[in-house]
Amino acid sequence: MTTDFSRMWIDGAFVPGEGTPRAVLNPTDGSTIAEVPEAGSGQVQQAIAAARRAQPAWAALAPVERAAIMQRIAGLIRDNADALAKLVVREQGKPITEARGEVGGAAEFFSYYAEFARRIQGEILPSDLPDEQIWIQRVPVGVVVGIIPWNYPAALVSRKVAPAMITGNTIVLKPHEETPLSALFMARLMAEAGVPDGVVNIVTGDGATVGAALTSNPDVNLITMTGSVPTGKKIMRTAADNLVPVSLELGGKAPFIVMEDADLDIAVAAAVTSRFMNCGQVCICAERILVHEAVHDEFARRFVAAAKKLRVGDPMEDATDIGPKISVAELEKVERLTAAAVTAGAEVLLQGGRPDSAPVEGGNWLTPTVLSVEDSDMEIMQYEVFGPVVPLMKVRDFDHAVKIANASAYGLSAYLFTNDFRRIMRAIHEIDFGEVYLNRIGPEALQGFHTGYRNSGPGGDDGVHGLESYLRKKTVYANHSGRAQVGLMPYGAH
């Protein structure tokens, strides 16, 4: 399938942008993949207006009819999986093996949420009056704005669009300006699947212009965004002017706790995968590893040895473990955090950084770095690195580990490796994070609830609880007595 990336998708048509096209760069070699349109503020308004017009008819369809279209989308994603996976690699840089998994997930979101066609339930409550029932219905919010980051440019399209569609909403989605190609590719698949005009709209452009126009529009009923903490806070402030609800999944600083009774083979393998997948560019990555003092040195030795074996190379090759960073700016940010940690006293256990010989010339390459730290207040222990650099810290016991883990502005994902059932139960109660993984790592499950605390954002995605964001409640007092009735006021007042 060929895709014209010079046009975005508004109201069922592929249209050019009003602004100067933006180059999308391949992080593997720095080459330009495509010139992508920049939407103007007028086009943002057109997309929202199209979604507003389309929403009543879309919501009026039987849910199974909406689900049938969604299953066609899932099938088309699977039919075009190889092309889409290669496109993910070209624009984002993750290894092809990971990109194939992402595309599989992109299809699964549509299949999974299509199954809710017969599962969105209301409630019937008894009334205080005779011959009357109280119904609480779950109804669509209306028009949704979805904003996604660059680290999962295909899967996150589905993560926002699929729940919006099954609940009878329409959506305007903005992919990140550095990785818009997967979304535009998927727009073609949605059009082929028969998505009615205006139900899904994909507009491209930067956050300052397009994102701001979307989130400040009073005709929007929900904003769902995955991205950075500063952007999330800005969106909340903007949305407050129109009292628009928001669901935000922001950054993470996941603690990875290893106790002295853990199976070190399993813990080391899990830590390596969690830290270095997608070049460390995942919000649930192990961002700080806390190891019991009794096994710290042995864990560190094995972890460094395993990290040394990882292959940094061309992400189109199946043998590659780590691809390039998404951009030069992101690469330099990781370098600054690493240098600051070393200056502050971190010991280098594995010296990474830019390789002497680049796997592919022009790419944004970083090899793994492992640091040993003693101070949990260091910047690298508090701020999200989002790259192939990880600090290890020795902890005295479980209480010490939990204290350090919770002393964070973030609260998304946390990991614990132990075989002590009492510690496991304590962790469930005491680790103050939205997701806790016990003796395993992510990714999160479709039927779970991907949610965080504190700066990781309010709201969340996935499962029945993620679906709740896309629904609002309507209370109906259904009187069938045939006579006028007046309800009692609360607390016995008349």
N, C-alpha and C positions, 0 to 999 in steps of 0.2 A: 504494500500500500504506500502510495506517495502522498505527501502532505505539503500543501502550500502554507508555509509558516509566515507569510507576509500578511495574513488576514486573521482577525479574531472572529469570535462567533457571538452574534447578537441577534436575538429574535429569529432564530432559524436561518440566518444568512451569514456567510463569511465575508467580512467587510474590512477594508483597509483602515488603518489608524489615521487620526488627525495630526499626530505629532511626528517628530523625526524618528525614523526607525532605529531600534537599538540592536547592536550586535550581540549575539549570544556566543560566548567563547567556549571552546573545548578545553577543560582544565588539564587534559593529558598533554596537549602540545601548544596551547595558546592560540590555535587557529580559530577563525570565525566560522561557525556552523551555519548560521542563518541570520538574516535581518528581520527582526520581529517588530510589529507595529506598536506604537505608543498611543493608547486611547486618550482622547481629549475629555475634558469634563462633560461636554455635551454628550459624548458617546456613553459615558458612565450613566448619565441620566436616561439615555435611550434604553440601555440594558435594564435598568431598574424599572422603567415604565413598561417594558416588554414583559418582564417577570410579573409585574402587578396585573397586567391584562390577562396573562395566561393562567394565573393562579386559580381563579374560581372554577374554570373548566377542568383543570388538572385535578383539583381537589374533589370535583364532582364525580370523577371516574371511580368505578369500583376499585378497591385496593388491589384486587387480583389483576386488574387490567394494568395498573401501574407496575405491578410486580412482573408481569409478562414482558414489558419493555425493558425493565431492569435485567431480567434474565437474558434477554437478547444482547444487552450491553456486555454482560459478563461473558457470554459466548464469543462475542467479537473480540474482546480483549484476549481471550485464550487463543483464538484463531490467529491473532496478530502478535502473539506474545514475543516471538523472537525479534521482530522489528521494533517493538516498543522497548524491550529490554536493552537492545543496542542503542536506542535513542537515549534512554536513561543514562547509559554509560557515557555517551558522547557529551551530554550536557552537564552531567553531575560528577562523573569520574569514579563511581563505585565499581568494584570488580563485577564482571559479567555474571558470576555465580550469585552474587547478592542481588543484582538487578533482576535476574530471573525470579528470585523469591519475591521481590517487591511487586513485580507484575502479577505474579500469582495471587498475591494479597489484594492487588487492585481489583482483580476479578471477583475474589471471594467477598469483598465488601458488598458488591451488588447482589451476589447470590444470597448472602446471609441476610441482608436487610429486606430482600424480596420476600423472604419467608415470614416477615412480620405482617404480611397482607391480611392474615387471619388472627393476628395476635395483639393488635392495639385495642385495649379494652377500656371500657368506662366502668362506672359504678352505679348501683341502684341502692338508695338509702330509704329507710322508712321516714315518713313525714310525721310531724306532730298533729296533723289534721287527718280526719278520715277521708277515704277516697282520693288519696293523693300520694304520689311518689316523688322523690328527689333524685334526679339523674345528674351525675357528673360525667360529662363527655370530655374526651381528649380530641382537640381539633387542631388543624394546622396553625402555625404562627403567621404564615403569609409569605413574605418575601425575605429570603435569607441572603446574607452576604458571607461568603467564605473566602478567607485569606490564608494561603499556605506558604511554607518556607521552601528552601531549595534542597533539603537533604533527602526527601522522598517525593520527587516531583510527579510520580504516577500514583502511588498508593494513597497519598493525601488528597488527591483529586477525588478519588472514590470515597474516602473517609468522610468528606464533607457532602458530596453530591448524593450518595446513595441514601443516607437517612433523611435528607431533605426531600427526596423524591417520594419515598414510600409513605411519608406522613402527609403528602398532599401539598407540600410547599414548592415554590419555585426558587431558583438560586442564581445569583451572580457570583462567579468565582474569579478571584484574581490569583494566578500563580506568581511565584517570585520572578522578578525581572531577569534573574540570572539563569533560571531554568523553566522557561515557559513552554518548551517544545513538546514535552510529554502531554501537557494539558491540551494543547492544540491538536495533537495527534488523537487524543481520546475524544475531542469534540467531534472529529470526523466519524468515529465509531458510534457515538451517541446519535448523531444525525442519521447514520445508516440504520441504527436500531429503531428509528421512528419516534424519537423524542419530539413531542410537539413544539412548535415555535414558541420561544420565550420561556420554556420550562427550565432549561439550563442555558446560561449565558457565560461565556468565558472572555474576560477582558484582560488585556495585557498592558503593562506599564509599571512605573515605579511607585513606591509607597507614598512618597511625598505628594504626588499628583493624583494618581488613580486610587490608591488606598485611602487617601484623605477624602476624596470625593465620595467614595463608597460609604465610608463609616460615618460621614456627617449628614447623609441624606435622610430626611425625615420620613421617607416612604419605605424605609427598611424596618423589618420587624424583629430581626435577630442578626447578630454578628457573631460568627464563629471563626476563631483565628488560632493558628498554630504558628509560633515564632518566638521572637526575643522578648525579654522582659520590658525593655524601654518602649518597644512598639506596642506591647500589650497595654501598658499603662497609658500611653497616648490614646489608644483606641477607647479605653474605659472613660477617659476624660471627655473625649469627643462624643461618645455615645450617650453620656449623661445629659447632654443638652437636649436630646430628643427622647430621653428615658427609654432607650433601646436596650434590651437585655443582651449581655455578651457571655460567650463561653470561650475561655482562653486556656490554651495548653502552651505553657511557656518553657523556660529553661529548666535544667536539672543539674544537680551536683551529687550524683548517686554515690552513697557510701557502699563499699563492698567489704563486708565484715567476714573475717575467717577466724574461727575459734580453734583452739588447740586440738579438739577432737574431730575436726573435719577431715574428710578424705582429701588429701592434698593434691592427688592426681586430678580429681574432679574439680577442685577449687581453682587450681592453676589453669586448667584448660578453659574453664568457664570465664575466669578473669581475663585471659588473653582475648577470647572471642568478644567479650562484652566491651573491653576497652578499645580494641583496634578495628572492630567492624566499621565499615564505611569511613575508614580513616579517622575514627573517633568522633564522627560527626552525627551523633545520635543523642537525643535528649535523655535517654535512659542508660547511656554508657556508664560503666564503672569509672567515676571521675576521681575517686580517692579510695585507696585500698588500706583497710585497717586490719592488721594481723596480730593475733595474740603473740606475746613475747616468746612463748615457748616454741613456736614454730615459725616465727618471723624470718629468721635467717635462711631456713631451708626453703620456705615459700619464695623468698626473694630470689634465691639462687635458681630455683626451677622456673620462676616467672621470667627472669631475665634470659635464661637459656631458651625458653620457648619463644620469647619476643624476637630474639636474634634470628630465629629460623624463619620468621615471616618474610614472605617475598613481596617487596615493593616493586611494582612494575606496571606494564601496560594493562589497563583494566579490561581490555577485550580478551585477554588470555585467561583460560580457565585456571591456570596454575597461580595466578596472582592473588595475594592475600590483601594487599593494601594498595589502593589507587592514589591519585593525587588529591590534594586539598582543592576545594571548590574554586578558590580565587587567590590571587596574590595578597589581597587585603587580609583574608582569613589566615593565610599562612604566616604573614608578618605578625598578626595578633598572637598566634600561638608562640612564635619565637620570642615576643616581648614577655609573655607570661613565664616562659621557661627561663629566660635570662634573669628576670627579676627573682625567681625562686632560687637560682644558683647564687646570685648576689646576696640573698637573704640567709644563705647557709645550707641550702639543700645539697645533699651529696649525690653526685651523678653515678648511678649504678649501671646505666646503659646510655651511652652518648649517642643521641640521634641527631636529627636536624636535616639540613639539605645534603643530599648525597654528593659525593665527589664526582660521580659519574651518573648523570640523569638517565633513568630508564628510557625516557623519550624526551628529546630536546624540546624546551619551551614549556614544559609542564610544571605544576605547582607541587613539587615533591618534598615530602618529609618522611624520614625514617623514625622508628619508635625511640622514644626517650623514657627512661625509668629513673625516678628520683627517690631518694630516701629523705624524709623530713621528720623533724621532732616537734614542730610547733604547728598546732592545728589552726592557728590564727593567720598563718601565712596566706598571702593572696592566692597562691595556687591551690590551697585547700578550701578556699571560700568562693572563688569565681569559676564559672564554667569555662573549661579549656576548649572543648569541642575540637580536639585534634589528637594525634597519636602520642600524647605525653601524659604520664600518670605519676602521682606521688604515692609512695608507700609509707605508712606510719605504724610504728609498734604500739600496741595497746596492752595494758596490764591485765585486763579482765573484761568480762561482758559489760559491766556497768560503765567502764571507761569508754568502750567502743560506742555504746549507745549515746553517751553524753556528747562525744565528738560528732557522731552522725547527726544528732538533732541540732547541734549548734550551727545551723546553716540557714541562710535566707531562702533556700530552695526546699521543696518538699515533694518531689515527684516520685522517684523510684529509689528503693534501697534493697540490698542483698545481704543475706546471712547464710553462711555455711557452717553448720554444726549438726551433730547427731544427738544433742541433749534436748529432750522433749521439753523440759522446763524452760530452757532458754528460748526455744521456738515459741512457746506460749507467751513468754514475757515479751518477745519481740513483737508479736501481734499487737500487744497492748501498748508497748513503750516506744517503738520506733515510729516517729511522728512523720510519716510519709504516706502519700496516697496509694502507692503500690509497694508491697513488700514481697520479694521473691525469696523463698526458702529453699536452699540447696538446688537452685536452678537460676538461669538468667532469662532475659526476654528473648524474643519480642512478646508483647502483650497479646492476649487472645481476643478474638473478635467478640466473644460473648462476655468478656470481662468489662471493666470500667477503667479507662485510662484517665486518671485524675490526679491532681497534685494539690499541695497546700502552699500557703505563703506565696512567695514570688513565682512559684510554678503555675500560679493562675487559678481562678475560679472556673468551675465548669468541668468539662471533660468530654471524652469521645468513647464510642464503642458500647456494644451491648444494649440492654433495655434501658439502662440509666443514661447512656449517651443519647439515646433516642428521645428521652424526655425533654431535652433542650429544644427539640424541633416541634414540640406540642405545647399547647396551652389548654387550660381547663375552662369549660363552660358549664355552669350549674343551671339546671332546668327544674322548675317546680311544676310538675305535671298533675294538674287537678282534673279529675274526671267525675266530680260529684254532681255536676249539673246545677250548682248553686254558688252564689258568691260566698267566698270564705276569706277570712283575714287571719294571717298567721300571728302567733304570739311573739311579742318582742323578747329578746334575750333577758335572762335573769328574772323572769316573771313579770316584767313591766308590760303594761297594756297601752 
